[in-house]
């Protein structure tokens, strides 16, 4: 496996554009996850949170796929679905050509060697009662693997690999800083030499200087071990730095999927454009150029009853009648650049006959069905994390 | 004192403003601080906030000074534990624990706050100075409606009947961009989304038209698009009311977006201070270089690697000797005689109004910045 992986790493993002696409490591088709909302003692089903609704994408060996979106867009749920920490409601997840969508926990276990996850919170993801050595050795124990030279030696090698002192083997997580703890989580994820690592907001809980250290570490490890990453984050600057290709999510859907440079230089979906324009730039001279900024009105609608048609139409300044009625498919508009929009930016209009704008009333953007449900849209993404 | 330059405060004449601070800082602390107190809206002189803990004395803030005029925005940047939040709580007079030892001077519109009567500070808080916190969910009371909490903030400081106060609260909710404010007045905080909660917090902070607004990481918990909305809102409100704003954040992007002046903190001390342009374009301290190198920049060409600061921020109980940054500083051996390890560097002026605390000479730093650091960013 390491052969083609290396190749792909060297070829970089350009490889995808040509017709010589390697066999994807992970293929996701129409993936959906709806969390039921139940009521009363009979647990009557009254609705569903459509956290993820119809995602399709490939992850090629050796690449880094970045997934961005705002809170509640389903990016974490997506991460948990492809690692099969959650059971998909619909669609298909294939890993190395094998359908793993509905594998049982037992059947899934051997696969876990190849697919590992790095979590966001370096405080919550390590058991405080276990030593660092124990934590990093757990994957060996669970998989019944004895590495060459024994578990302890291997764990110490891993600690060294991620930049920790191997003599800290017997320490407990609380003795480490946030950045060091994140390194422990990374060492654990790498213990079984996985092929795919899904990292859910791996640096967002860390200080700026530590963030850069961890980003560089992930980068080095990828070169060294030929890893494939799916990195989920909300920080567009970080995503740009780490990814080869990027998927932008909005309300449970991928709205744009493209190579990094194409996405950042000529975004096609209006949401991507708005998102990019909202990133604060560390350059005081640019403050005058504020006029380029697209301010989206209002909040993300609730995934319990997402808007009809294009889910972004309630906040989109380009929305027309067709957007409210017909859902735009994720189409490849430019080579390697897919977007789901009737009126894309930087590209010919997909619906030129339809020009009548839907009125987006400022200040009152979305039909606000979210509020009556308690309005905790922000947390719904986390909720199903059992 | 350079009185005439004060008149230019509102105009964005950077050089005049720079001269201004320069004169002040060279005049020293103590007496000058008092004289300036009346002119600068907020003057902090040699603020120290130490906490007695079982493990030892934690010097969270160790000698911070700055000035802020009405209508200006000061950004305070630093990593967690650098003392930026403790500074802001100190200004608000919110360190009430017996273990907090506060010294120095804080002048708010000519009034000294440290050692002032508690009742008086209480009157000022909410009226003349207000604060927005990072996490609006824990800063709002879950048991009361958003409206009731704003009404309370208004009635504490104004003799108003409930009806007037309610009208005022609805007006404020409307002003911060909450749709259907009259209906949302009766909602509880949990019924608001993250961005709306932050708006409600801002409405509450601004209900008495405070002249000083302290915002402690107001957008850290928010998504980028909402963050842009909130920053815009703060900027607009500042323009409208002419208030002074202290923006505390770890995000250099946010600071560049909103602040006129910048103060970089490390281990409880101010290590660099100047206008935003000065600090971003000619940063003088190796730590500031490190912060800039740590950030992936969306506005620049893609770089292969970030240039982070090595190591981790120090514990405040055992602050390293000499320059607190020396264990992480790649240039710690540039100054002679091990001075970085033995002597604490003073905040010295480099160019007009631009101060930094580093033992390296100006020429050395200039050389390193232009030859080694800037090309990599």
Interface residues (C-beta under 8 A of the other chain):
Chain A: X70 X71 X177 X179 X180 X207 X208 X209 X210 X211 X212 X213 X215 X216 X219 X234 X236 X237 X238 X240 X241 X260 X261 X264 X274 X275 X276 X277 X278 X279 X280 X281 X282 X283 X284 X285 X286 X287 X293 X295 X296 X298 X299 X300 X363 X364 X368 X370 X371 X374 X375 X376 X377 X378
Chain B: X79 X80 X177 X179 X180 X187 X190 X191 X192 X193 X194 X195 X196 X223 X224 X225 X226 X227 X228 X229 X231 X232 X250 X251 X252 X253 X254 X255 X256 X257 X259 X276 X277 X280 X290 X291 X292 X293 X294 X295 X296 X297 X298 X299 X302 X303 X305 X306 X307 X308 X309 X310 X312 X313
